[in-house]
């Protein structure tokens, strides 16, 4: 049975804005996957940590 990458589901990474496809390692939690890579996930966390907080 041949698999074609064009038939795999895709999402857009909120950090780099690139499309990424389903991977076998994500088969159990595809609905929770938000970032295309560990690098983008870390950059997103870093961006939240360095953003100025409004404290009144």
N, CA, C and O of each residue as an XYZ file, in Angstrom:
224
protein
N       0.844     -1.186      0.000
C       0.000      0.000      0.000
C       0.884      1.242      0.000
O       1.654      1.456      0.937
N       0.782      2.035     -1.012
C       1.601      3.237     -1.133
C       0.947      4.396     -0.394
O      -0.270      4.574     -0.437
N       1.772      5.170      0.275
C       1.287      6.359      0.964
C       1.762      7.584      0.195
O       2.898      7.645     -0.274
N       0.885      8.533      0.082
C       1.218      9.767     -0.605
C       1.150     10.908      0.392
O       0.149     11.075      1.088
N       2.207     11.686      0.460
C       2.256     12.776      1.425
C       1.193     13.835      1.161
O       0.854     14.597      2.066
N       0.675     13.899     -0.024
C      -0.348     14.900     -0.324
C      -1.664     14.587      0.369
O      -2.508     15.471      0.520
N      -1.853     13.338      0.794
C      -3.107     12.958      1.445
C      -3.033     13.083      2.960
O      -4.040     12.877      3.636
N      -1.872     13.415      3.509
C      -1.741     13.557      4.951
C      -2.309     14.892      5.408
O      -2.212     15.886      4.689
N      -2.906     14.921      6.611
C      -3.416     16.200      7.119
C      -2.282     17.176      7.387
O      -1.161     16.770      7.695
N      -2.575     18.448      7.270
C      -1.577     19.488      7.489
C      -2.105     20.533      8.456
O      -3.313     20.723      8.605
N      -1.166     21.206      9.109
C      -1.469     22.340      9.983
C      -0.462     23.439      9.683
O       0.563     23.194      9.048
N      -0.757     24.653     10.142
C       0.141     25.787      9.992
C       0.761     26.083     11.352
O       0.049     26.236     12.344
N       2.073     26.163     11.395
C       2.785     26.468     12.639
C       2.555     27.942     12.983
O       2.771     28.805     12.132
N       2.119     28.253     14.220
C       1.858     29.644     14.583
C       3.128     30.489     14.736
O       3.042     31.716     14.768
N       4.290     29.864     14.829
C       5.541     30.601     14.999
C       6.156     30.955     13.652
O       6.422     32.126     13.381
N       6.385     29.950     12.803
C       7.067     30.188     11.522
C       6.109     30.328     10.338
O       6.538     30.665      9.234
N       4.824     30.074     10.557
C       3.790     30.201      9.525
C       3.977     29.250      8.348
O       3.473     29.518      7.257
N       4.694     28.141      8.552
C       4.868     27.139      7.507
C       3.931     25.964      7.753
O       3.598     25.652      8.896
N       3.514     25.319      6.675
C       2.664     24.144      6.788
C       3.519     22.941      7.170
O       4.638     22.777      6.682
N       2.976     22.103      8.049
C       3.656     20.851      8.374
C       2.647     19.723      8.347
O       1.468     19.921      8.639
N       3.118     18.536      7.994
C       2.251     17.381      7.797
C       2.277     16.447      8.993
O       3.190     16.472      9.818
N       1.245     15.629      9.056
C       1.104     14.591     10.068
C       2.325     13.676     10.052
O       2.846     13.337      8.990
N       2.770     13.285     11.233
C       3.863     12.316     11.362
C       3.400     11.166     12.229
O       2.536     11.332     13.091
N       3.971     10.015     12.001
C       3.575      8.830     12.754
C       3.764      9.025     14.252
O       2.967      8.520     15.042
N       4.810      9.752     14.659
C       5.045      9.960     16.089
C       3.965     10.832     16.734
O       3.850     10.874     17.959
N       3.174     11.530     15.909
C       2.087     12.370     16.421
C       0.725     11.692     16.318
O      -0.296     12.335     16.566
N       0.684     10.419     15.959
C      -0.593      9.771     15.681
C      -1.530      9.740     16.884
O      -2.748      9.751     16.706
N      -1.000      9.703     18.087
C      -1.848      9.648     19.285
C      -2.350     11.016     19.726
O      -3.384     11.114     20.386
N      -1.629     12.065     19.369
C      -2.018     13.390     19.854
C      -1.974     14.465     18.765
O      -1.587     15.602     19.034
N      -2.359     14.119     17.565
C      -2.338     15.078     16.453
C      -3.189     16.312     16.764
O      -2.835     17.418     16.356
N      -4.287     16.143     17.469
C      -5.153     17.284     17.789
C      -4.465     18.297     18.702
O      -4.795     19.482     18.666
N      -3.517     17.847     19.515
C      -2.817     18.742     20.434
C      -1.534     19.335     19.845
O      -0.975     20.273     20.414
N      -1.066     18.808     18.725
C       0.171     19.303     18.107
C      -0.079     20.694     17.549
O      -1.003     20.898     16.762
N       0.754     21.659     17.963
C       0.585     23.044     17.508
C       1.782     23.555     16.721
O       1.629     24.416     15.855
N       2.967     23.037     17.008
C       4.194     23.571     16.417
C       4.844     22.529     15.519
O       4.711     21.328     15.756
N       5.544     22.987     14.490
C       6.148     22.079     13.516
C       7.407     21.417     14.053
O       7.806     20.354     13.578
N       8.030     22.044     15.041
C       9.289     21.510     15.548
C       9.504     21.932     16.992
O       8.817     22.813     17.508
N      10.455     21.296     17.624
C      10.842     21.656     18.983
C      11.396     23.079     19.005
O      11.181     23.816     19.967
N      12.092     23.454     17.972
C      12.654     24.806     17.883
C      11.546     25.863     17.918
O      11.647     26.846     18.652
N      10.497     25.662     17.130
C       9.387     26.619     17.128
C       8.670     26.619     18.475
O       8.245     27.671     18.953
N       8.536     25.455     19.083
C       7.890     25.388     20.391
C       8.684     26.185     21.419
O       8.103     26.913     22.224
N       9.999     26.053     21.395
C      10.857     26.801     22.333
C      10.820     28.298     22.041
O      10.788     29.102     22.972
N      10.825     28.677     20.791
C      10.779     30.101     20.435
C       9.477     30.732     20.904
O       9.467     31.888     21.327
N       8.392     29.995     20.835
C       7.101     30.509     21.277
C       7.108     30.729     22.790
O       6.620     31.753     23.269
N       7.653     29.780     23.538
C       7.736     29.907     24.993
C       8.639     31.067     25.365
O       8.344     31.807     26.303
N       9.733     31.233     24.643
C      10.669     32.321     24.915
C      10.004     33.670     24.645
O      10.217     34.630     25.386
N       9.216     33.737     23.606
C       8.529     34.988     23.268
C       7.546     35.376     24.371
O       7.411     36.558     24.687
N       6.856     34.390     24.964
C       5.938     34.681     26.060
C       6.690     35.119     27.303
O       6.231     36.005     28.024
N       7.828     34.518     27.563
C       8.595     34.817     28.776
C       9.208     36.209     28.732
O       9.387     36.837     29.776
N       9.534     36.704     27.535
C      10.192     37.996     27.422
C       9.221     39.138     27.114
O       9.633     40.296     27.047
N       7.939     38.823     26.926
C       6.989     39.880     26.626
C       6.690     40.691     27.886
O       6.574     40.125     28.973
N       6.567     41.993     27.751
C       6.301     42.832     28.923
C       4.919     42.565     29.505
O       3.942     42.442     28.767
N       4.844     42.478     30.796
C       3.595     42.248     31.497
C       3.077     43.555     32.072
O       3.846     44.328     32.643
N       1.816     43.804     31.931
C       1.214     45.001     32.518
C       0.797     44.679     33.945
O      -0.115     43.883     34.166
N       1.451     45.285     34.893
C       1.074     45.059     36.295
C       0.710     46.397     36.926
O       1.533     47.311     36.995
N      -0.518     46.496     37.377
C      -0.988     47.735     37.999
C      -1.198     47.541     39.475
O      -1.594     48.476     40.170
